[in-house]
């Protein structure tokens, strides 16, 4: 019995007992699998039903990539759309030093390709390249030479030097070379504006950091280039149309250059300005520079001295004193001013006339025409310090004009509290005050436009992709004097040319209004007025009865005769005469014609040009079968 019982116990199946750890692990794995597949199902549902845009975006990222575009800098044109500053595509060379096995051989071949003729330059370049390759052996990119000339690029590429690559860049180029160089300025190696308008408007005309999409294949390789895709409007550069007229600029530069050479002067400035709008048609300077090779010149040459340099104006300042006195009704054109017989004592100082002239009673017109120092002092005394200062600041002196060029100087007109006993008489004839040439031209424009102070400017309009984007409107700052006073001053300034010191500024067929100036310069060693260094000037406008152009001419330190009427006035006349022809400004002696198209008849094919007047007094001109009746306009 016992044996059988034991046998039954032995044959009884054993019950399975699970360890608690196994149970926990099983539950954990199950839960993890449930969460994973559950999340996957939710995500798939979300992607299928709700995320079409995100899937499309992801797909686009896989198929496309963004690349940087090297956009050109905006062009600069004159008012007639002649190119003054352009961007030309050139190739730049770089090298991967890691791929260079023989640095010396590579440097020698590169130097020979870039400087094939000049041994000295080639050796210098060779040493620089060799040092650069050795110091950059762990780098993958090193510039060799930026913006190569096409011939140099072709020669370097032909060498097939290991590790060399090329990339296209744009270089700034100035096709007119030194014409208007100080206005336009120049750019650096990375096309950043460094001077002139290039610097002032750098934010507008610099290349926009544009990007474009390129298509990639499954391996990430580019299969289409940016030029096959559209570039956004905002990425296209802004081109600027300037107020400058290339013809007038050239005329002013050549006339000024001849006078500076003739008188062996230190330099000179000429400005041609529209007195009604403030637009600058020309701003010429001597000496000048070529912006294509700006690094070859002293940096002082880069600046537009017409804007950045202030100087004592001399007798040109007398018209502003006269205008203030007229506006305050303290004098009139027929008023007689006693000029003390050539000597006028103020305190311990004696004021005398130029050429030691001895004037007694002069009318206001004669005071300005003969450029009487004592007459100007007497007018200033009638005004008093406060009113004189107020009018001079209203004319813009002591303040920046706001012209769109860098480094503008505000000049010097000290507050009345800083004036001495001799300040009022000195300022009345252009001493103890300094002005920039652009301030003087802008101040004279007040008389030419009927009494308003305008802001001078150099940009006429903006264009993008040949579409006009913005027109710069003239800005009138304020009225300075009444129209009646302005007209009286114009008549007085005409007298300077017809019967005064400015006779050499006369212009055939036109009435000219202007004022001469001969300012003594300060001797830097003695700190007093020099006896042989002068600034000769003439500033005026024409036609006097309907002014079109204000022209200022300054010649710095001419040798020999230095009077403004002898040195600067003839330059004014030349610039005015040639500019009038270029701009078709009609004068008294200008022939004007009209074609009577109704009387045109067909004739034979022989070209006949007849200069003989017919019975009716008109001139018949027959050009290749066309008969035009041209009648002179009265």
C-alpha positions as CSV (number, residue, x, y, z in Angstrom):
1,X,0.0,0.0,0.0
2,X,2.7,2.4,1.0
3,X,4.7,1.5,-2.0
4,X,1.8,2.1,-4.3
5,X,1.1,5.4,-2.6
6,X,4.6,6.5,-3.1
7,X,4.4,5.5,-6.7
8,X,1.3,7.6,-7.3
9,X,2.9,10.6,-5.8
10,X,5.9,10.1,-8.0
11,X,3.7,9.8,-11.2
12,X,1.5,12.9,-10.2
13,X,2.3,15.8,-12.6
14,X,4.1,18.7,-11.1
15,X,2.2,22.1,-11.1
16,X,4.0,25.1,-12.9
17,X,5.1,27.8,-10.5
18,X,6.1,31.2,-12.2
19,X,8.7,33.5,-10.7
20,X,7.3,37.0,-9.9
21,X,10.3,38.6,-11.9
22,X,9.2,36.7,-15.0
23,X,5.7,38.0,-14.7
24,X,6.8,41.6,-14.3
25,X,9.1,41.3,-17.3
26,X,6.4,39.9,-19.4
27,X,4.0,42.6,-18.5
28,X,6.6,45.3,-19.2
29,X,7.4,43.9,-22.7
30,X,3.8,43.6,-23.5
31,X,3.1,47.1,-22.4
32,X,6.1,48.4,-24.4
33,X,5.0,46.6,-27.6
34,X,1.4,48.0,-27.1
35,X,2.6,51.5,-26.7
36,X,5.0,51.3,-29.7
37,X,2.5,49.9,-32.1
38,X,-0.2,52.1,-30.7
39,X,2.0,55.2,-31.2
40,X,2.9,54.0,-34.7
41,X,-0.8,53.6,-35.6
42,X,-1.6,57.1,-34.2
43,X,1.3,58.7,-36.1
44,X,0.4,56.9,-39.3
45,X,-3.2,58.2,-38.9
46,X,-1.9,61.7,-38.2
47,X,0.4,61.7,-41.2
48,X,-2.3,60.3,-43.5
49,X,-5.2,62.5,-42.4
50,X,-3.7,65.7,-41.0
51,X,-0.1,66.4,-42.1
52,X,-0.2,66.7,-45.9
53,X,1.7,70.0,-45.8
54,X,4.4,68.8,-43.5
55,X,5.0,65.7,-45.6
56,X,5.2,67.9,-48.7
57,X,7.7,70.2,-47.0
58,X,9.8,67.2,-45.9
59,X,9.8,65.8,-49.4
60,X,10.8,69.2,-50.8
61,X,13.7,69.4,-48.4
62,X,14.9,66.0,-49.6
63,X,14.6,67.0,-53.3
64,X,15.9,70.6,-53.1
65,X,18.5,72.6,-51.3
66,X,19.3,76.3,-50.9
67,X,22.4,77.9,-52.4
68,X,23.7,81.5,-52.1
69,X,23.5,83.7,-55.2
70,X,26.3,86.1,-56.0
71,X,24.2,89.0,-57.2
72,X,25.8,92.1,-58.8
73,X,25.8,95.5,-57.2
74,X,23.4,98.1,-58.5
75,X,24.6,100.3,-61.4
76,X,25.0,104.1,-61.2
77,X,23.8,106.2,-64.2
78,X,23.9,109.8,-65.0
79,X,20.6,111.7,-65.7
80,X,20.7,110.6,-69.3
81,X,21.3,106.9,-68.4
82,X,25.0,106.9,-69.3
83,X,26.8,104.3,-67.2
84,X,29.0,105.7,-64.5
85,X,29.5,102.6,-62.3
86,X,28.9,99.0,-63.3
87,X,29.5,95.4,-62.1
88,X,31.4,93.0,-64.4
89,X,31.7,89.2,-63.8
90,X,35.2,87.9,-63.2
91,X,36.7,84.7,-62.0
92,X,38.5,84.4,-58.6
93,X,41.0,81.6,-57.9
94,X,41.3,79.6,-54.7
95,X,43.3,76.5,-53.7
96,X,42.8,73.5,-51.4
97,X,46.2,73.2,-49.6
98,X,45.4,69.6,-48.6
99,X,45.5,68.6,-52.2
100,X,48.8,70.3,-52.9
101,X,51.7,67.8,-52.9
102,X,54.5,70.2,-53.9
103,X,53.8,73.7,-52.4
104,X,56.9,75.3,-54.0
105,X,56.1,74.1,-57.5
106,X,52.4,75.1,-57.1
107,X,53.3,78.6,-55.9
108,X,55.8,79.1,-58.7
109,X,53.3,78.1,-61.4
110,X,50.6,80.3,-59.9
111,X,52.9,83.3,-59.6
112,X,54.1,82.9,-63.2
113,X,50.5,82.8,-64.5
114,X,49.4,85.9,-62.6
115,X,52.6,88.0,-63.2
116,X,54.2,86.6,-66.4
117,X,56.2,89.8,-67.3
118,X,57.2,91.6,-64.1
119,X,59.9,89.6,-62.3
120,X,59.9,91.6,-59.2
121,X,56.2,91.3,-58.6
122,X,56.3,87.6,-59.6
123,X,59.0,86.9,-56.9
124,X,57.0,88.8,-54.2
125,X,53.8,86.9,-55.1
126,X,55.7,83.6,-55.1
127,X,57.0,84.1,-51.6
128,X,53.5,85.2,-50.4
129,X,51.8,82.2,-51.9
130,X,54.4,79.7,-50.6
131,X,54.1,81.1,-47.1
132,X,50.3,81.0,-47.3
133,X,50.3,77.4,-48.5
134,X,52.7,76.2,-45.8
135,X,50.8,78.0,-43.0
136,X,47.4,76.7,-44.3
137,X,48.3,73.1,-44.9
138,X,45.4,71.9,-42.7
139,X,42.8,74.1,-44.5
140,X,40.6,73.2,-47.4
141,X,40.2,76.7,-48.8
142,X,42.6,79.6,-49.4
143,X,42.2,82.5,-51.8
144,X,44.9,82.9,-54.4
145,X,43.7,85.9,-56.3
146,X,40.3,87.7,-56.5
147,X,38.7,89.0,-59.6
148,X,41.3,88.0,-62.2
149,X,41.5,89.6,-65.6
150,X,40.1,87.2,-68.3
151,X,43.5,86.6,-69.8
152,X,45.1,85.8,-66.5
153,X,42.2,83.5,-65.6
154,X,42.6,81.6,-68.9
155,X,46.4,81.2,-68.4
156,X,46.0,80.0,-64.8
157,X,43.2,77.5,-65.7
158,X,45.3,76.1,-68.6
159,X,48.1,75.2,-66.1
160,X,45.7,72.7,-64.5
161,X,47.4,73.0,-61.1
162,X,46.2,70.4,-58.6
163,X,43.9,71.7,-55.9
164,X,43.0,75.0,-57.7
165,X,39.4,76.0,-58.2
166,X,37.5,79.0,-59.5
167,X,34.4,80.9,-58.5
168,X,32.6,83.7,-60.3
169,X,32.4,87.1,-58.6
170,X,31.5,90.6,-59.6
171,X,34.0,93.5,-59.8
172,X,33.1,97.2,-59.6
173,X,34.2,99.0,-62.7
174,X,34.0,102.7,-63.6
175,X,34.0,103.1,-67.4
176,X,34.5,106.9,-67.3
177,X,37.6,106.5,-65.1
178,X,38.3,109.8,-63.3
179,X,35.1,111.6,-64.5
180,X,33.0,112.4,-61.4
181,X,35.2,110.1,-59.4
182,X,34.9,112.0,-56.1
183,X,31.2,111.9,-56.3
184,X,30.8,108.3,-57.3
185,X,33.5,107.0,-55.0
186,X,34.6,103.3,-55.1
187,X,34.2,99.8,-53.6
188,X,36.5,97.4,-51.9
189,X,37.4,93.8,-52.9
190,X,34.1,92.5,-51.4
191,X,32.1,95.2,-53.3
192,X,31.5,97.2,-50.1
193,X,31.2,100.9,-50.7
194,X,34.2,102.8,-49.3
195,X,33.8,106.3,-50.6
196,X,31.4,108.8,-52.2
197,X,27.9,107.7,-53.3
198,X,29.1,104.1,-53.2
199,X,29.6,104.4,-49.5
200,X,26.6,106.7,-48.7
201,X,24.1,104.5,-50.4
202,X,25.9,101.2,-49.7
203,X,22.8,99.7,-48.0
204,X,20.7,100.3,-51.1
205,X,22.9,99.3,-54.0
206,X,25.0,96.5,-52.3
207,X,24.1,93.0,-53.6
208,X,21.2,91.5,-51.7
209,X,22.2,88.2,-49.9
210,X,19.8,86.2,-52.1
211,X,19.4,82.5,-52.1
212,X,17.9,80.2,-54.7
213,X,16.8,76.5,-54.8
214,X,18.5,73.8,-56.8
215,X,17.1,70.3,-57.4
216,X,19.0,67.3,-56.1
217,X,18.8,63.6,-57.2
218,X,18.6,60.6,-54.8
219,X,22.3,60.9,-54.1
220,X,22.1,64.6,-53.2
221,X,23.8,65.7,-56.4
222,X,22.7,69.0,-58.0
223,X,20.7,68.5,-61.2
224,X,19.6,72.1,-62.0
225,X,21.3,75.4,-61.4
226,X,20.0,78.7,-59.9
227,X,19.9,80.4,-63.3
228,X,17.1,78.1,-64.4
229,X,15.0,79.2,-61.5
230,X,13.3,82.5,-60.8
231,X,14.9,85.0,-58.4
232,X,12.6,87.0,-56.3
233,X,12.1,90.7,-57.1
234,X,13.5,91.7,-53.7
235,X,16.8,90.1,-54.6
236,X,17.4,92.2,-57.7
237,X,19.8,95.1,-57.2
238,X,18.7,98.8,-57.1
239,X,20.1,101.0,-59.8
240,X,20.5,104.7,-59.2
241,X,20.0,107.5,-61.7
242,X,22.0,110.5,-60.6
243,X,21.4,114.2,-61.1
244,X,24.8,114.4,-62.7
245,X,25.0,115.2,-66.4
246,X,28.0,113.5,-67.8
247,X,28.5,116.2,-70.5
248,X,28.4,119.1,-68.0
249,X,30.6,117.1,-65.6
250,X,33.2,116.7,-68.4
251,X,33.0,120.3,-69.4
252,X,33.5,121.5,-65.8
253,X,36.4,119.1,-65.2
254,X,38.3,120.1,-68.3
255,X,37.8,123.9,-67.8
256,X,38.9,123.6,-64.2
257,X,41.9,121.4,-65.0
258,X,43.2,123.9,-67.7
259,X,43.0,126.8,-65.3
260,X,44.7,124.9,-62.5
261,X,47.5,123.9,-64.8
262,X,47.8,127.4,-66.3
263,X,48.1,129.1,-62.9
264,X,50.1,126.3,-61.3
265,X,47.5,126.2,-58.6
266,X,47.3,123.8,-55.7
267,X,43.8,122.6,-56.7
268,X,40.3,123.7,-57.6
269,X,36.6,123.1,-57.4
270,X,33.7,123.7,-59.7
271,X,30.0,123.0,-59.0
272,X,27.1,123.3,-61.4
273,X,23.7,123.2,-59.7
274,X,20.0,123.6,-60.5
275,X,18.9,126.4,-58.2
276,X,15.3,125.4,-58.2
277,X,15.6,121.7,-57.4
278,X,19.0,121.5,-55.7
279,X,20.1,118.8,-58.3
280,X,23.9,118.8,-58.8
281,X,24.7,118.5,-62.5
282,X,28.5,118.6,-62.0
283,X,31.0,118.6,-59.1
284,X,34.5,118.8,-60.5
285,X,37.7,118.8,-58.5
286,X,41.5,119.1,-59.0
287,X,43.5,117.0,-58.3
288,X,41.4,114.0,-59.0
289,X,41.9,110.2,-59.1
290,X,40.9,107.0,-61.0
291,X,38.6,104.9,-58.8
292,X,39.5,101.8,-60.8
293,X,43.0,102.1,-59.1
294,X,42.1,104.0,-56.0
295,X,44.8,102.4,-53.9
296,X,47.5,104.1,-56.0
297,X,46.4,107.5,-54.6
298,X,46.7,109.4,-51.3
299,X,43.5,108.8,-49.4
300,X,43.1,112.6,-49.1
301,X,42.3,112.6,-52.9
302,X,39.3,110.3,-52.4
303,X,37.2,112.9,-50.5
304,X,34.9,115.4,-52.2
305,X,36.5,118.6,-50.9
306,X,33.4,120.5,-52.2
307,X,31.6,119.0,-49.3
308,X,34.2,118.0,-46.7
309,X,36.5,121.1,-46.7
310,X,35.5,124.5,-45.3
311,X,37.3,127.8,-46.1
312,X,36.9,131.5,-45.7
313,X,34.7,132.7,-48.6
314,X,36.1,136.3,-48.9
315,X,34.1,138.9,-50.8
316,X,31.5,136.4,-52.2
317,X,30.0,136.7,-48.7
318,X,29.1,140.4,-49.2
319,X,25.9,139.6,-51.2
320,X,24.4,137.8,-48.2
321,X,25.0,140.9,-46.0
322,X,23.4,143.1,-48.6
323,X,20.4,140.8,-48.9
324,X,19.9,140.8,-45.2
325,X,20.0,144.6,-45.0
326,X,17.6,144.8,-48.0
327,X,15.2,142.4,-46.4
328,X,15.2,144.4,-43.2
329,X,14.7,147.6,-45.2
330,X,17.9,149.1,-43.8
331,X,19.1,150.0,-47.3
332,X,17.9,150.1,-50.9
333,X,19.5,149.7,-54.3
334,X,19.7,153.6,-54.6
335,X,21.0,154.1,-51.1
336,X,24.3,156.0,-50.8
337,X,26.8,154.5,-48.4
338,X,29.8,156.6,-47.4
339,X,33.0,154.5,-47.7
340,X,35.3,156.7,-45.7
341,X,37.7,157.5,-48.6
342,X,39.3,154.1,-48.3
343,X,40.1,153.9,-44.6
344,X,37.7,153.0,-41.8
345,X,38.8,152.8,-38.1
346,X,37.0,150.4,-35.8
347,X,38.7,150.4,-32.3
348,X,42.4,149.9,-33.0
349,X,41.8,148.3,-36.4
350,X,41.7,150.1,-39.7
351,X,39.6,148.5,-42.5
352,X,40.9,149.3,-46.0
353,X,39.8,148.5,-49.6
354,X,41.3,146.1,-52.1
355,X,43.9,147.8,-54.4
356,X,44.0,150.6,-51.8
357,X,40.9,152.1,-53.6
358,X,39.5,155.3,-52.1
359,X,35.7,155.3,-52.4
360,X,33.5,158.1,-51.1
361,X,29.7,157.6,-51.6
362,X,28.7,154.4,-53.3
363,X,25.2,153.1,-54.1
364,X,24.4,149.6,-52.8
365,X,24.9,148.3,-56.4
366,X,28.3,149.9,-56.5
367,X,29.3,148.6,-53.1
368,X,28.8,145.0,-54.4
369,X,30.0,145.7,-58.0
370,X,33.3,147.3,-56.8
371,X,33.5,144.8,-53.8
372,X,33.9,147.5,-51.2
373,X,35.0,146.1,-47.8
374,X,34.0,149.3,-46.0
375,X,30.6,149.4,-47.7
376,X,30.0,145.8,-46.5
377,X,31.0,146.7,-43.0
378,X,28.6,149.6,-42.9
379,X,25.7,147.4,-44.0
380,X,26.6,144.8,-41.3
381,X,26.7,147.6,-38.6
382,X,23.2,148.6,-39.6
383,X,22.0,145.0,-39.1
384,X,23.9,144.3,-35.9
385,X,25.3,141.1,-34.6
386,X,22.1,139.2,-33.8
387,X,20.3,139.9,-37.1
388,X,23.4,139.3,-39.2
389,X,23.9,135.9,-37.4
390,X,20.2,135.0,-37.9
391,X,20.3,135.7,-41.6
392,X,23.5,133.9,-42.2
393,X,22.2,130.7,-40.5
394,X,19.0,131.1,-42.5
395,X,21.1,131.0,-45.6
396,X,22.5,127.7,-44.3
397,X,26.0,128.7,-43.1
398,X,27.3,126.9,-40.1
399,X,24.9,124.0,-40.8
400,X,25.2,121.0,-43.0
401,X,23.3,121.2,-46.3
402,X,22.2,117.6,-46.1
403,X,23.7,116.6,-49.4
404,X,23.9,112.8,-50.0
405,X,27.7,112.5,-49.7
406,X,29.8,111.3,-46.7
407,X,32.0,113.5,-44.5
408,X,30.1,116.7,-45.0
409,X,31.5,119.7,-43.0
410,X,29.2,122.2,-41.4
411,X,31.7,125.0,-41.8
412,X,32.2,127.6,-39.0
413,X,29.9,130.4,-37.9
414,X,30.5,131.0,-34.3
415,X,27.6,132.1,-32.0
416,X,27.3,135.8,-31.3
417,X,28.4,135.2,-27.7
418,X,31.8,134.2,-29.1
419,X,32.3,137.3,-31.3
420,X,34.9,139.9,-30.5
421,X,34.7,143.6,-31.4
422,X,36.3,142.9,-34.8
423,X,34.1,139.9,-35.6
424,X,31.1,141.8,-37.2
425,X,33.3,143.7,-39.7
426,X,35.4,140.7,-40.5
427,X,32.4,138.4,-41.2
428,X,30.8,141.1,-43.4
429,X,33.6,140.5,-46.0
430,X,34.1,136.8,-45.5
431,X,36.7,136.5,-42.8
432,X,36.3,134.8,-39.4
433,X,33.8,132.5,-41.0
434,X,34.3,129.3,-43.0
435,X,32.0,127.7,-45.5
436,X,32.1,124.7,-47.8
437,X,31.8,125.2,-51.6
438,X,28.4,123.4,-51.6
439,X,27.1,125.7,-48.9
440,X,28.1,128.8,-50.9
441,X,26.5,127.4,-54.1
442,X,23.3,126.6,-52.2
443,X,23.3,130.0,-50.6
444,X,23.6,131.8,-53.9
445,X,20.7,129.6,-55.2
446,X,18.4,131.5,-52.9
447,X,18.7,134.5,-55.1
448,X,18.3,132.5,-58.3
449,X,15.1,130.7,-57.2
450,X,13.3,133.6,-55.6
451,X,14.2,133.3,-52.0
452,X,14.2,129.6,-51.0
453,X,16.9,127.5,-49.4
454,X,16.9,124.1,-51.2
455,X,18.7,120.9,-50.2
456,X,21.4,119.9,-52.7
457,X,21.2,116.3,-53.8
458,X,22.9,113.9,-56.2
459,X,20.3,111.1,-56.8
460,X,17.3,111.6,-59.2
461,X,15.6,108.2,-59.0
462,X,15.9,104.5,-58.1
463,X,15.2,101.7,-60.6
464,X,15.0,98.0,-60.2
465,X,14.9,95.6,-63.1
466,X,14.4,98.6,-65.5
467,X,11.3,99.6,-63.6
468,X,11.1,103.0,-61.9
469,X,10.8,102.4,-58.2
470,X,11.2,105.9,-56.6
471,X,11.7,109.5,-57.7
472,X,13.6,111.8,-55.4
473,X,11.6,115.0,-55.0
474,X,13.3,118.4,-54.4
475,X,13.3,119.4,-50.8
476,X,12.8,123.1,-49.9
477,X,14.0,123.8,-46.4
478,X,12.5,127.3,-45.9
479,X,12.1,130.7,-47.3
480,X,15.0,133.0,-46.5
481,X,14.1,136.3,-48.1
482,X,11.2,137.7,-50.1
483,X,10.9,137.3,-53.8
484,X,11.3,141.1,-54.2
485,X,14.5,141.1,-52.2
486,X,15.8,138.2,-54.3
487,X,15.1,140.1,-57.5
488,X,16.9,143.3,-56.2
489,X,20.0,141.2,-55.3
490,X,19.9,139.6,-58.8
491,X,20.0,143.1,-60.4
492,X,22.9,144.1,-58.0
493,X,24.8,140.9,-59.0
494,X,24.3,141.6,-62.7
495,X,26.2,144.9,-62.1
496,X,29.2,142.9,-60.8
497,X,29.5,141.4,-64.3
498,X,28.5,144.4,-66.4
499,X,30.4,147.1,-64.6
500,X,32.3,145.6,-61.7
501,X,35.0,143.0,-60.8
502,X,33.3,140.1,-62.6
503,X,33.5,141.3,-66.2
504,X,35.4,138.2,-67.4
505,X,32.4,136.0,-66.4
506,X,30.3,137.7,-69.1
507,X,28.5,135.3,-71.5
508,X,27.5,136.0,-75.0
509,X,23.7,136.0,-75.4
510,X,23.0,135.8,-71.7
511,X,22.7,138.1,-68.7
512,X,24.9,136.8,-65.9
513,X,24.6,137.6,-62.2
514,X,27.5,136.8,-59.9
515,X,30.1,137.8,-57.3
516,X,33.9,137.6,-57.2
517,X,35.9,136.6,-54.2
518,X,39.6,136.7,-53.3
519,X,40.2,135.3,-49.9
520,X,43.5,135.5,-48.1
521,X,44.5,132.1,-46.7
522,X,45.8,131.5,-43.2
523,X,49.5,130.8,-43.1
524,X,50.0,127.6,-41.0
525,X,53.4,128.7,-39.7
526,X,52.6,132.3,-38.7
527,X,48.9,131.7,-37.9
528,X,48.1,134.9,-39.6
529,X,46.8,135.9,-43.1
530,X,49.2,135.1,-45.8
531,X,50.4,137.8,-48.2
532,X,50.8,135.4,-51.2
533,X,48.3,132.5,-50.7
534,X,44.8,133.2,-51.9
535,X,41.6,131.4,-52.8
536,X,40.2,132.9,-56.0
537,X,36.5,132.4,-56.6
538,X,33.5,133.4,-58.6
539,X,29.9,132.2,-58.0
540,X,26.9,133.2,-60.1
541,X,24.0,132.1,-62.3
542,X,22.5,132.6,-65.8
543,X,20.3,133.6,-67.5
544,X,19.9,136.3,-64.8
545,X,16.2,136.9,-65.7
546,X,15.3,133.2,-65.6
547,X,18.2,131.3,-63.9
548,X,18.8,127.7,-65.0
549,X,22.3,127.0,-63.6
550,X,24.2,128.2,-60.6
551,X,28.0,127.8,-61.1
552,X,30.7,128.1,-58.5
553,X,34.4,128.1,-59.3
554,X,37.3,128.1,-56.8
555,X,41.0,128.0,-57.6
556,X,43.2,127.3,-54.7
557,X,46.5,129.2,-54.4
558,X,47.1,130.3,-58.0
559,X,50.5,131.7,-58.8
560,X,50.8,135.3,-60.0
561,X,47.5,137.3,-60.3
562,X,45.0,135.8,-57.8
563,X,41.9,138.0,-58.1
564,X,38.7,136.0,-58.4
565,X,37.6,138.2,-61.4
566,X,40.8,137.3,-63.3
567,X,41.3,133.7,-62.3
568,X,37.9,132.1,-61.5
569,X,35.5,134.3,-63.6
570,X,36.8,133.1,-67.0
571,X,36.3,129.5,-65.9
572,X,32.7,130.3,-65.0
573,X,32.2,131.8,-68.5
574,X,33.6,128.7,-70.2
575,X,31.6,126.2,-68.2
576,X,28.4,128.3,-68.6
577,X,28.9,128.7,-72.4
578,X,29.5,125.1,-73.2
579,X,26.8,123.9,-70.7
580,X,24.3,126.2,-72.4
581,X,24.9,124.4,-75.7
582,X,24.9,121.0,-74.2
583,X,21.6,121.6,-72.3
584,X,20.1,123.8,-75.1
585,X,19.5,126.8,-72.9
586,X,18.2,129.5,-75.1
587,X,19.9,132.9,-75.1
588,X,19.4,136.2,-76.9
589,X,21.5,135.2,-79.9
590,X,20.2,131.6,-80.2
591,X,18.6,130.8,-83.6
592,X,15.3,129.0,-83.2
593,X,13.4,127.3,-86.1
594,X,10.2,125.5,-86.7
595,X,9.5,123.0,-89.5
596,X,6.3,123.6,-91.4
597,X,5.5,119.9,-92.1
598,X,2.4,120.9,-94.1
599,X,4.6,122.3,-96.8
600,X,6.7,119.2,-97.2
601,X,6.8,117.8,-100.8
602,X,8.3,114.8,-102.5
603,X,11.3,115.5,-104.7
604,X,14.0,113.5,-106.5
605,X,16.5,111.3,-104.6
606,X,19.4,113.8,-105.0
607,X,20.4,115.3,-101.7
608,X,20.3,119.1,-102.0
609,X,21.1,121.4,-99.1
610,X,20.2,125.0,-99.8
611,X,21.3,127.8,-97.6
612,X,19.7,130.5,-99.8
613,X,16.5,132.2,-98.6
614,X,13.5,131.9,-101.0
615,X,11.1,134.7,-101.9
616,X,9.2,134.3,-98.6
617,X,12.4,134.7,-96.5
618,X,12.5,131.1,-95.2
619,X,15.3,128.5,-95.8
620,X,14.5,125.5,-97.9
621,X,16.5,122.3,-97.0
622,X,16.1,119.3,-99.1
623,X,17.4,116.0,-97.6
624,X,17.1,112.9,-99.7
625,X,13.8,113.7,-101.3
626,X,12.2,115.7,-98.4
627,X,11.6,119.4,-98.6
628,X,11.4,121.1,-95.2
629,X,10.4,124.6,-94.9
630,X,12.1,126.0,-91.8
631,X,10.9,129.3,-90.3
632,X,12.8,131.2,-87.7
633,X,10.9,131.7,-84.5
634,X,10.6,135.3,-83.2
